[in-house]
Amino acid sequence: MTEEIKNKEDKVDKIKEGEKMQEETKRTEEKEKEYVERKRWVFLGLPFTFTKYTINDEVITIDTGLLNTVENDCYLYKVQDVELQTSLMERIFGLGTVACYTGDNTHPQLYLEHIKHAKEIKNFILSTSEEARRKRRTLNTLNIDADDLDEM
């Protein structure tokens, strides 16, 4: 009888461990959300361009070009403001342009042009950039010109 109780307790423990593992994987899946979008033609919303946008929890990456490729990265903690811009043609075809104003020196403004799910991506960038700033304990990431100090 005691062996049966021990077996049942072991089964219950295994079930609890399995549930804990499922909860942990759900949390990591939520944290590791990533968007991959292509720049599209405004007319008909077709993705016939060679620009790909990747947004994850830490960085925004813009890949452009077919033969000569350029990859531009911006950490999300540097994003200060996000704006959603939609023209009439973009609204007709379900597209939008997300403008990110950053503290990055090389590209202070990033445009994710003519993408689907623009509002969802804008909200994701806003929330994850705030989380990234909290994690790094960064208050503001303003671009302050250090070149002016050399003149003094």
C-alpha positions in Angstrom: 0.0 0.0 0.0 2.8 2.4 0.8 4.4 1.6 -2.5 1.2 2.6 -4.3 1.2 5.9 -2.4 4.8 6.5 -3.3 4.1 5.7 -7.0 1.1 8.1 -7.0 3.2 10.8 -5.3 6.0 10.3 -7.9 3.4 10.6 -10.8 2.0 13.8 -9.2 5.5 15.3 -8.9 6.3 14.4 -12.5 3.0 16.1 -13.6 3.9 19.2 -11.6 7.4 19.3 -13.1 5.9 19.0 -16.6 3.5 21.9 -15.9 6.3 24.1 -14.6 8.3 23.4 -17.8 5.3 24.3 -20.0 4.9 27.6 -18.1 8.6 28.4 -18.5 8.5 27.7 -22.2 5.4 29.9 -22.6 7.2 32.7 -20.8 10.3 32.4 -23.0 8.1 32.3 -26.1 6.4 35.5 -25.1 9.7 37.2 -24.4 11.3 36.0 -27.6 8.6 37.4 -29.9 10.0 38.5 -33.3 8.5 40.3 -36.3 9.9 39.8 -39.8 8.3 42.0 -42.5 9.2 43.0 -46.0 8.9 46.5 -47.5 6.0 46.4 -50.0 4.9 48.3 -53.0 2.1 50.7 -52.0 0.2 49.6 -55.0 -1.5 46.2 -54.2 0.8 45.8 -51.2 3.1 43.3 -53.0 6.5 42.5 -51.4 8.6 43.0 -54.5 11.4 45.0 -52.8 14.7 43.9 -51.3 14.2 45.4 -47.9 13.5 43.2 -44.9 12.7 44.4 -41.4 13.4 42.3 -38.3 12.2 43.4 -34.9 12.9 41.4 -31.8 13.2 42.0 -28.0 16.6 43.7 -28.3 17.2 45.1 -31.8 15.6 46.5 -34.9 17.4 45.3 -38.1 16.9 46.7 -41.6 18.4 44.6 -44.4 18.4 46.3 -47.8 19.8 45.5 -51.3 20.1 42.5 -53.6 23.7 42.5 -54.8 25.2 45.2 -52.5 23.5 44.6 -49.2 23.4 46.9 -46.2 22.4 45.8 -42.7 21.4 48.5 -40.2 20.8 47.7 -36.5 19.4 49.8 -33.7 19.1 48.6 -30.1 15.6 49.0 -28.8 16.7 50.8 -25.6 17.8 53.7 -27.9 14.3 54.2 -29.4 12.8 57.3 -27.9 9.5 57.7 -29.8 7.5 55.7 -32.3 5.0 57.1 -34.8 2.6 55.3 -37.2 2.1 57.1 -40.5 -0.5 55.8 -43.1 -1.4 57.5 -46.3 -4.7 56.9 -48.1 -3.2 54.3 -50.5 -1.5 52.5 -47.5 -4.8 52.3 -45.7 -6.6 50.9 -48.8 -4.1 48.0 -49.0 -3.7 47.5 -45.2 -0.1 48.9 -45.0 1.6 51.5 -42.8 4.9 53.2 -42.1 6.4 53.1 -38.6 8.8 55.9 -37.8 11.2 55.3 -35.0 13.0 58.3 -33.5 16.2 57.1 -31.8 19.3 58.3 -30.0 21.4 56.4 -32.5 24.2 58.5 -34.0 24.2 56.9 -37.5 20.5 56.8 -38.1 18.5 59.1 -35.7 15.3 58.2 -37.6 14.4 54.7 -38.8 11.5 54.2 -41.2 9.9 50.8 -41.5 8.1 51.6 -44.8 4.9 50.1 -46.2 4.6 47.1 -43.9 1.7 45.0 -42.9 0.6 44.8 -39.2 2.1 48.3 -38.7 0.0 49.2 -35.6 0.9 45.9 -33.9 4.6 46.4 -34.6 4.5 50.0 -33.4 2.9 48.9 -30.1 5.5 46.1 -29.8 8.4 48.5 -30.3 7.0 50.9 -27.7 6.5 48.3 -25.0 9.8 46.4 -25.6 11.8 49.6 -25.9 10.5 50.7 -22.5 11.3 47.3 -21.0 14.8 47.4 -22.5 15.4 50.9 -21.0 14.3 49.5 -17.6 16.6 46.5 -17.9 19.6 48.7 -18.7 18.5 51.3 -16.2 18.6 54.0 -18.9 16.6 57.1 -18.4 17.1 58.9 -21.7 19.2 58.2 -24.8 19.4 61.7 -26.3 22.0 62.2 -29.0 24.3 64.8 -27.5 27.0 66.1 -29.8 30.3 65.4 -28.2 32.0 67.3 -31.1 31.0 70.6 -29.5 33.2 69.8 -26.5 36.3 69.9 -28.7 35.7 73.5 -29.6 35.8 74.7 -26.0 
